[in-house]
Amino acid sequence: MKFKNVLIIFLVIYLQQNIHAQEKTILELKDLFDIEYISEPQISPDGSQIVFVRNFKDIMTDRDYSNLWISNINGTRIRQLTHGNQRDYAPRWSNDGKMLAFLSNQDDQKVKLYLFYLDTREIVTLTNSSFPPSAVAWSPDNSQLAFTQFVPQTKKSLLTIPSKPEGAEWNAPPIYIDEMNYRADGPGYQKPGKTQLFTLGINGGTPRQRTFTANNHGSPIWAKDGQSLFFSANLHEKHEFEPKNSEIYTLNLNSGEIKALTTRFGPDSDFALSPDGKKIAFIGNDDTFQGYQVTNLYVMNVDGTEIKNLTSTLDRDAENPQWEANGKGIYFQYDEFGDTKVGHVALTGKIRTVFEGLGGLDIGRPYNAGTFTVSTNNRFAFTQGGSEHPADLAIWNGGEIKRLTNVNEDLFSYRKIGKTEEISWESSFDKKRMQGWIVTPPNFDPTKKYPLILEIHGGPFAMYGPSFTYEIQAYAAAGYVVLYCNPRGSTGYGQEFGNSIHHDYPNHDYDDLMSGVDAVISKGYIDTNNLFVTGGSGGGVLTAWIIGKTNRFKAAVVAKPVINWYSFVLNADIPAFFTKYWFDKMPWEDVENYHRRSPISLVGNVKTPTMLLTGEQDFRTPISESEQYYTALKLQGVESAMVRIPNASHGLVNRPSMLLSKTSAILSWFNYYKDKK
């Protein structure tokens, strides 16, 4: 009897210890380096296998890496194809399903084009050029590949600089610039040259340059007979001043002749060839210089005749067209109400939704991004995201959606994450219905009071959704309730809603956001003495605008903002776009309007402790915008600080630690002011 009692006591202690050992803890900031996700799912032509990219990070090198994996369509035999801390990406099946072309820096950190033979698992290096290839496409007979590649040019200069004496140590020579677009966010100051089209046989050799224009060329696809390429580009004389006026062209590989297939004013791109090679599906719109315009899906003959708009009744942006195997319709994806869906449009114009739930490709903030591919027997592979996990691989085969991977199972087995709940409300301005999401901390207790962070998306023409993202979950793990939403101007709700901020941003989106904060407060679990606000890019604009309109927030972090529209449009990397689409006139022609819409106009009202945060190599919203706002706040005696992220461009994702630093800085600022009297 005593032995039984001792045994029972032992079992109870063991079970308690085991349960305690398995108890989940909250997400930590360094867990960023353990988060993985799936991207670029490429289903084989016969629908039997899927090759995909598995993305991961390394905490010691502070780098993003990716390898290629393969899975049977039913989720069996998931195997790794490439190995190592490298970047393998852009896999593309040959038409016979026997080979894969892909890009990688696996040999010497220089991106090259590779060929993978599925039967022998042999990898062959095809290129070794100074500049990386991209946008690879297979010829119909699988004997050649077409791709784009940067070709440098010798820059002509009007400067006559005396040469230095032999042995003298002078500064580097001056750089002569005479183009409007001389730098780009991410790449930085641009080298003279353009992206051209090339072809290369799969047996290797020297890639053959096929285009020689003074313009950049977009992704190519082959004609059915293999004698020509289709591509998109803006080859117009005024391409610098009309940056969205691209066309679809055909290039005759024998003669080198280039012919435009589309001629209307507006963007035409993102195209696909029909199975019989007789038609092209493409994306575009008639450009009216509005801030937001819905993109439609069109179809035309391969000679450019009989252009027809198939999605004029959808009022959503069509993207990623892929033909149905019988040639009677086209699959595409579109965003709606925070979700990304796959649709189908028949050549007759009839539209239906096929399935939903694409997403999970943005790890930082909850932009709902996803993608899909379809086989010749109408099987689909796609990235499936959600509020509980980043992108995993999933399939749809006419029945229920099946998730094939769970790449973060190890992390989430011992980490708790915040719960995401959808919320909607009416704007106080005009009663427009707004959609948003509340993320509550792990171990949330609705009877208690929590600080609130309002997090605002950029764009401003973009869409948040119910997505797992590191930043939002990090705020929740720190004990904050987070509200993020889609105020007017967001995409996924139609052209009228998206374009309601045309030449009027920021303005009444402020009312949308404040009404959302009030809706969350009405739930009863928010500490109204501890309200915080932050956002990046367009969200940085609105954050600065908000603290110029109200003092209700305890502290703010204005990330990579526009503060002064006059200085911004003349310093950003794409000035012709911003001046033409976001304003009616040039800044010197309409100084009052530019100033009225600038957060700097309200800086005299600001009392909120404010941190500015921007990457030092941000050429989209240059750091000078943050610097002038920081100086204005300091001159007023407002509690303020500025955080500069070295080597970071606009996305703050050049290296994983940049995202970690951004999130940590925001939490540090808010934690300092939380509960502070």
Number of C-alpha atoms within 10 A of each C-alpha: 6 7 8 9 10 11 12 12 12 12 12 12 12 12 12 12 12 11 11 10 10 11 12 14 14 20 23 14 19 14 14 23 18 13 21 23 25 27 26 24 29 25 29 26 21 15 20 15 22 28 26 29 26 25 19 21 19 14 14 7 11 14 18 19 18 24 21 24 18 22 20 17 23 16 17 11 11 17 12 15 16 20 13 10 17 19 25 24 21 21 23 25 21 22 16 12 18 14 20 20 24 21 23 24 17 18 10 9 10 14 21 23 22 21 22 21 14 13 8 7 12 10 16 15 18 19 19 14 15 13 14 17 23 21 18 21 22 25 23 18 12 18 13 18 23 25 23 25 21 20 17 13 11 8 12 10 10 8 9 6 8 6 9 11 8 6 6 8 8 9 7 6 9 8 8 11 14 10 9 12 16 14 17 17 20 18 11 14 13 13 15 15 15 18 21 22 27 19 21 20 17 17 11 14 10 13 18 12 16 18 19 14 11 13 18 20 22 23 21 28 25 23 20 17 11 17 14 20 24 24 21 24 21 22 18 14 10 10 15 19 17 17 17 19 23 23 23 24 26 23 22 17 15 9 9 13 11 16 15 17 20 19 14 14 16 19 24 28 21 20 25 22 24 24 16 10 15 14 20 22 26 24 21 27 20 15 16 11 16 15 22 25 22 20 23 22 26 23 23 19 17 19 15 18 12 10 15 16 18 21 20 14 11 15 18 21 24 23 23 20 26 23 23 20 16 13 16 13 21 25 24 23 25 22 25 18 18 26 23 24 20 24 19 22 21 16 16 10 15 12 18 13 14 14 18 18 20 26 32 30 26 19 23 20 23 27 23 24 23 24 24 27 23 25 21 16 14 19 19 24 31 29 27 31 28 21 20 17 23 26 31 27 28 26 26 19 16 11 8 9 16 16 17 19 17 17 20 16 13 11 14 18 12 15 17 19 25 27 19 20 13 14 16 15 18 16 21 16 12 10 11 13 13 20 21 21 23 23 26 26 24 21 13 18 11 12 9 10 16 23 21 29 26 22 23 25 26 22 13 24 20 19 27 26 27 27 28 29 23 24 23 27 31 25 25 26 24 16 20 29 29 26 25 27 27 27 30 28 28 27 28 24 21 20 18 16 16 24 20 17 23 18 17 17 22 20 16 19 22 21 18 25 26 16 20 27 21 13 15 20 15 10 9 14 18 22 15 18 16 21 23 25 28 25 24 25 23 22 23 31 29 31 28 30 24 27 25 19 15 13 14 16 20 23 26 28 29 29 28 32 31 31 28 22 24 21 15 22 23 15 16 21 23 21 18 20 19 17 19 17 17 19 22 16 14 16 19 9 10 13 13 12 17 22 17 17 21 23 26 23 15 17 20 14 14 21 21 23 20 27 23 24 25 31 24 19 22 25 23 24 27 24 23 21 21 26 17 14 24 20 14 16 23 13 10 13 11 17 15 21 16 18 18 17 20 13 14 21 26 23 18 25 19 16 15 20 19 20 22 21 15 21 18 17 16 22 17 12 19 27 15 10 15 16 12 9 6
